[in-house]
Amino acid sequence: ERVSDQVFHFEKMSLKWVLSNEYGLVFVAGYPKSHPANYATTLLELVRDEFIKEYGKEVRNDVVDGADTGKFEKRFQELHRKAEIQDKQSPSTAAVSASTKSEKSRSTATAATKP
């Protein structure tokens, strides 16, 4: 079920999605292209797994219209925080952040030494 990162860019927006082929569901996140959400894939996978765990039976039985999905909003907020935290703790994110800071320091030092 895991699909490589799927992204669609349009004008100033980006859409990222993950699939659940077994249930015929697509989970989509949108964000400004200028502020990529590095944790979007993690968030989508967490939401997909939790949503299917909670509502998979209804989806399989095609009774989604009657399912009370309102309580999922609180769980979504929890998953969103979890994805952000995981992204901040990720070694690849830390390496990119350190590299960016290092480049900024070099360019600042270079600008300061130029007459």
Secondary structure, 3 states (H helix, E strand, C coil): CCCCCEEEEECCEEEEEEEECCCCEEEEEEEECCCCCCCHHHHHHHHHHHHHHHHHHHHHCCCHHHCCCCCHHHHHHHHHHHHHHHHHHCHHHHHHHHHHHHHHHHHHHHHHHCC
